[in-house]
């Protein structure tokens, strides 16, 4: 989610016009209901997290990482790499949109330390990407965030997510909490299996971090670990999610409000629930056009539309069941970070998350730090998030 709202607004306005034209043209049934999403089936517990393959991707020298960090377009110019980094593509079993078993992939980047040295594990969830080449295991270069963080002393584990890497062609479960969390958790499991076989030791510390969609996946992962009482939870020390749409309803409501402000004539037509009044073929066309307008022309991945369907059909129950990850009580520290001027993922998403968690009794375990950038936009706050996140981790991480 790295687009600016003016572009989103133009496309949303185009969507409304498409919807009006579709309604005028009729459909298979003028009162056909929106088809609810299929129930999510749990993945085979025997295969989830199963290690399938590990492919070496090479070692990057400290000097090369330092040059990438110091580059003009770098967002972390103040960092000082300490170690060379060796990376591997891990292939493992996880679950897809409907809970079906999927062979997925991710990146594991290891700092090259002296024999027998231990490291903390950092699970990094990447932001929204629209090309498979940008997935972590397809981009293990000196400037990749995972590689840079590994050079600081962390064992970094970064899922490609379903729909990228070896699972390219599968629908990417965008803003669907269960398969999003599964991709991260199952990679942690598979990576641990691989590390134990190759004598890559951790120090029993685990951190979860991510920004934008990565912030969402980080929150979904934390909740899933806690709800399942996962063995990984015993190592988890801190969670730092940035600018994520944890409250999907609040995020979409805020974006729609911005569209209404910029297109007052169309404001009355932009109403969640309007799909209920379109025929079946018109509903499908609206969904198709929305995805087409939201995705860049050069995208080569498939995005599942379930969360869009649920929002536009005003299906609050399924948004809560399948997408929202804001309303629960964490038992470990969660340090939210967000920019108040963010028009891609509105600040309201983090505010409502903080309020919901504190109302459930989380207290000081949850905090929200505003991005100090001026303006505090979505992309503009990425460098400040990285600085904030790494600063928090450095206070707790050992054996760096």
C-alpha positions in Angstrom: 0.0 0.0 0.0 2.4 2.7 -1.2 0.1 4.7 -3.5 -1.0 8.3 -2.8 -4.6 9.1 -2.2 -5.1 11.4 -5.2 -4.3 8.4 -7.5 -6.6 6.2 -5.5 -9.3 8.8 -5.6 -9.3 9.1 -9.4 -9.5 5.3 -9.6 -12.3 5.1 -7.1 -14.2 7.7 -9.0 -13.7 5.6 -12.2 -15.0 2.6 -10.3 -18.2 4.4 -9.3 -18.9 5.3 -12.9 -18.3 1.7 -13.9 -20.8 0.6 -11.2 -23.4 3.1 -12.4 -23.0 1.9 -16.0 -23.2 -1.7 -14.8 -26.3 -1.1 -12.9 -28.0 0.6 -15.9 -27.1 -2.4 -18.1 -28.7 -4.9 -15.7 -27.4 -8.3 -14.8 -28.6 -11.8 -14.2 -30.8 -10.7 -11.4 -31.4 -7.1 -10.2 -31.6 -8.2 -6.6 -28.9 -10.9 -6.6 -27.1 -10.9 -3.2 -23.4 -10.6 -3.0 -22.0 -14.1 -2.8 -20.3 -14.6 0.6 -16.7 -15.9 0.7 -16.2 -19.6 1.1 -15.3 -20.6 4.6 -11.6 -20.8 5.3 -10.5 -24.4 5.9 -7.4 -25.1 8.1 -4.3 -26.3 6.4 -3.2 -29.9 7.0 -1.4 -29.5 10.4 1.0 -32.3 9.4 2.3 -30.2 6.5 2.2 -26.6 7.8 5.8 -25.4 8.3 7.3 -28.5 6.6 10.7 -27.7 5.1 10.8 -28.7 1.4 14.1 -27.2 0.1 16.8 -24.7 0.9 18.8 -23.0 -1.9 22.0 -21.0 -1.2 21.8 -17.5 -2.7 25.3 -16.4 -2.0 27.2 -14.2 0.5 27.4 -10.4 0.4 30.5 -8.7 1.8 30.2 -6.0 4.4 31.7 -3.4 2.0 29.0 -4.0 -0.5 26.2 -3.7 2.1 27.8 -0.5 3.4 27.9 0.9 -0.1 24.2 0.1 -0.6 23.4 1.7 2.8 25.3 4.8 2.0 23.7 5.2 -1.5 21.8 8.4 -2.2 18.4 6.6 -2.4 19.0 4.6 0.8 16.5 5.0 3.6 19.0 3.8 6.3 22.1 5.8 5.6 23.0 6.0 9.3 23.4 2.3 9.7 26.8 0.6 10.0 26.9 -3.0 8.7 28.9 -5.3 10.9 28.9 -8.7 9.2 28.9 -10.3 5.8 25.5 -11.9 5.1 24.8 -15.3 3.6 21.2 -15.8 2.3 19.1 -18.9 1.4 15.7 -19.4 -0.2 13.6 -21.6 2.0 10.7 -23.5 0.5 8.1 -24.8 2.8 4.4 -25.7 3.2 1.8 -23.2 4.3 -1.9 -22.4 3.5 -3.5 -20.3 0.8 -6.7 -18.2 0.6 -9.1 -21.1 1.3 -6.7 -22.9 3.7 -5.4 -25.2 1.0 -1.8 -26.4 1.3 0.6 -24.3 -0.7 4.3 -24.7 -1.3 5.7 -21.2 -0.5 9.1 -19.6 -0.2 10.9 -17.0 1.9 14.4 -15.6 2.5 16.6 -16.4 5.5 19.6 -14.1 5.8 22.4 -15.1 8.2 25.1 -12.9 9.6 28.5 -14.5 9.1 29.9 -14.6 12.7 32.6 -16.7 14.4 31.8 -20.4 14.7 29.3 -21.1 17.5 28.0 -17.6 17.8 24.3 -17.1 18.5 22.0 -14.4 17.1 18.5 -13.1 17.8 15.8 -13.9 15.1 14.1 -11.1 13.4 10.9 -11.9 11.4 10.5 -9.2 8.8 7.2 -8.8 6.9 7.5 -6.8 3.8 5.2 -4.1 2.5 2.9 -4.3 -0.5 4.7 -5.2 -3.7 3.2 -5.8 -7.2 6.0 -7.6 -8.9 7.4 -11.1 -8.1 11.0 -9.9 -8.6 10.6 -7.7 -5.5 9.8 -10.7 -3.2 12.6 -11.1 -0.6 13.9 -14.5 -1.9 14.0 -13.1 -5.4 15.9 -10.0 -4.3 18.7 -11.0 -1.9 20.9 -8.1 -2.9 23.0 -5.7 -0.7 20.2 -3.1 -0.5 17.4 -5.6 0.5 16.1 -4.7 4.0 16.4 -8.2 5.2 20.1 -8.4 4.2 20.9 -5.0 5.7 19.3 -6.0 9.0 21.1 -9.3 9.0 24.4 -7.4 8.6 23.6 -5.9 12.0 23.7 -9.3 13.7 20.1 -10.7 13.3 19.1 -13.9 11.7 16.4 -12.4 9.4 13.5 -14.5 8.3 11.3 -12.9 5.5 8.3 -14.6 3.9 7.7 -13.9 0.2 3.9 -14.5 1.0 1.6 -16.7 -1.0 1.4 -15.5 -4.5 5.1 -14.6 -4.8 8.3 -16.7 -5.2 7.7 -20.4 -5.8 3.9 -19.8 -5.2 3.6 -17.2 -7.9 0.3 -17.6 -9.7 -1.6 -18.5 -6.5 -3.9 -15.7 -5.3 -2.2 -13.4 -2.8 -4.4 -13.3 0.3 -4.2 -9.5 0.7 -5.6 -8.4 4.1 -6.7 -11.9 5.0 -5.4 -12.5 8.4 -5.2 -16.3 8.6 -3.2 -17.1 5.5 -1.1 -13.9 6.0 -0.1 -15.1 9.5 0.4 -18.7 8.3 3.0 -17.6 5.7 5.1 -15.9 8.4 4.7 -18.6 11.1 5.2 -21.6 8.9 8.4 -20.0 7.5 9.7 -19.5 11.1 9.0 -23.2 11.7 10.7 -24.3 8.4 13.7 -22.0 9.0 14.2 -23.4 12.5 14.2 -26.9 11.1 16.8 -25.9 8.5 18.9 -24.0 11.0 19.0 -26.9 13.5 20.2 -29.2 10.7 22.9 -26.7 9.7 24.1 -25.6 13.2 22.9 -22.0 12.9 22.1 -21.1 16.5 19.7 -18.5 17.8 19.7 -17.1 21.3 16.0 -17.7 22.0 15.0 -14.1 21.2 12.4 -13.4 18.4 11.2 -10.1 17.2 8.3 -9.3 14.7 8.4 -6.2 12.5 6.8 -4.8 9.3 5.5 -1.7 7.6 2.3 -1.1 5.6 1.0 -4.5 4.5 4.0 -5.9 6.5 2.6 -4.1 9.6 -0.7 -5.9 9.0 0.9 -9.3 8.6 3.1 -8.6 11.7 0.0 -8.0 13.8 -1.9 -11.0 12.3 1.2 -13.1 13.0 1.4 -12.0 16.6 -2.3 -12.6 17.2 -2.1 -16.1 15.6 1.0 -17.0 17.7 -0.8 -16.0 20.9 -4.1 -17.6 20.1 -2.5 -20.9 19.2 0.1 -20.8 22.0 2.7 -21.5 19.4 6.2 -22.6 20.5 7.5 -19.5 18.8 5.6 -17.4 21.3 8.0 -18.5 24.0 10.8 -16.7 22.2 8.9 -13.6 21.2 10.1 -10.4 22.9 8.7 -7.4 21.0 6.4 -6.6 18.1 6.8 -3.4 16.1 4.2 -2.8 13.4 4.2 0.3 11.3 1.4 2.0 9.3 -0.7 -1.1 8.9 -4.4 -1.4 8.0 -5.1 -3.5 11.1 -8.7 -2.2 11.3 -9.7 -2.7 7.7 -13.1 -1.2 8.1 -11.7 2.0 9.6 -9.0 2.1 6.9 -11.5 1.8 4.0 -14.0 4.2 5.6 -11.3 6.9 5.9 -10.2 6.4 2.3 -13.8 6.6 1.1 -14.2 9.9 3.1 -11.2 11.3 1.3 -12.7 10.2 -2.1 -16.0 11.9 -1.1 -14.1 15.1 -0.2 -12.4 15.3 -3.6 -15.5 14.1 -5.6 -18.6 15.6 -3.9 -20.8 14.9 -6.9 -20.0 11.2 -6.7 -20.0 11.1 -2.9 -23.6 9.9 -2.6 -22.8 7.0 -4.9 -19.8 5.7 -3.0 -21.6 3.7 -0.4 -20.5 0.3 1.0 -23.4 -2.1 0.3 -24.2 -0.8 -3.1 -23.1 -4.0 -4.7 -26.2 -5.7 -3.2 -28.3 -3.8 -5.7 -26.4 -4.9 -8.8 -26.9 -8.0 -10.8 -24.5 -10.9 -10.6 -22.6 -10.0 -13.7 -22.5 -6.4 -12.7 -21.0 -7.3 -9.3 -18.3 -9.3 -11.0 -17.5 -6.4 -13.3 -17.2 -3.9 -10.5 -14.8 -6.2 -8.6 -12.8 -6.8 -11.7 -12.6 -3.1 -12.5 -11.7 -2.2 -8.9 -8.8 -4.6 -8.9 -7.7 -3.5 -12.3 -7.7 0.2 -11.2 -5.9 -0.5 -7.9 -3.1 -2.5 -9.4 -0.3 -1.0 -11.6 -0.2 -1.9 -15.2 3.1 -3.9 -14.8 1.9 -6.1 -12.0 2.6 -9.8 -12.5 0.9 -11.2 -9.3 -2.7 -12.2 -8.6 -4.5 -10.4 -5.7 -7.4 -12.0 -4.0 -10.4 -9.7 -3.8 -12.2 -11.1 -0.7 -11.5 -8.0 1.5 -12.8 -5.7 -1.2 -15.9 -7.8 -1.7 -16.7 -7.8 2.0 -16.2 -4.0 2.3 -18.2 -3.0 -0.7 -21.0 -5.4 0.3 -21.0 -3.9 3.9 -20.3 -7.4 5.3 -18.9 -6.3 8.6 -19.1 -9.8 10.1 -16.8 -11.3 7.5 -14.5 -8.3 7.6 -14.1 -9.0 11.3 -13.8 -12.7 10.9 -11.4 -12.7 7.9 -9.5 -9.4 7.9 -9.5 -7.2 11.0 -6.6 -7.8 13.4 -7.0 -4.8 15.8 -9.4 -5.8 18.5 -7.7 -8.3 20.8 -5.5 -8.2 23.9 -1.8 -8.8 23.3 0.3 -10.3 26.2 3.6 -8.9 24.9 4.7 -5.4 24.0 3.3 -3.9 20.8 4.9 -0.6 19.6 2.7 0.9 16.9 4.2 3.6 14.6 2.2 5.7 12.1 2.3 9.1 10.3 -0.6 11.4 11.0 -0.6 12.7 7.4 -0.8 9.2 5.9 -3.3 9.1 3.1 -2.6 5.6 2.0 -3.2 3.8 5.3 -5.0 6.4 7.5 -3.7 7.1 11.0 -7.2 6.1 12.2 -6.3 2.5 11.7 -3.6 2.7 14.4 -5.6 4.9 16.7 -8.5 2.5 16.7 -6.1 -0.4 17.3 -4.6 1.3 20.3 -8.0 2.1 21.7 -9.4 -1.4 21.2 -6.4 -3.1 22.7 -6.3 -0.8 25.7 -10.1 -1.3 26.2 -9.4 -5.0 26.5 -6.9 -4.4 29.2 -3.5 -4.2 27.4 -2.6 -1.0 29.2 1.0 0.1 28.6 1.9 -3.0 26.6 0.6 -1.1 23.6 1.8 2.3 22.5 1.5 4.5 19.4 4.4 6.7 18.3 3.6 9.3 15.6 6.1 9.6 12.8 8.1 12.8 13.2 8.6 13.4 9.4 7.1 16.6 7.8 4.8 15.8 6.2 4.2 12.4 7.9 3.2 10.6 4.7 3.1 6.8 4.2 6.2 6.5 2.1 7.9 9.5 3.7 7.7 7.8 7.1 9.5 4.6 6.0 13.0 5.8 7.0 11.7 7.0 10.4 10.0 3.7 11.0 13.2 1.8 10.3 15.2 4.0 12.6 12.5 3.7 15.3 12.2 0.0 15.0 15.9 -0.8 15.0 16.4 1.5 18.0 13.8 -0.4 20.0 15.2 -3.8 19.0 18.7 -2.7 19.9 17.6 -2.0 23.5 16.6 -5.7 24.0 18.5 -7.7 21.4 21.4 -9.6 22.7 24.4 -11.3 20.9 24.5 -8.8 18.0 
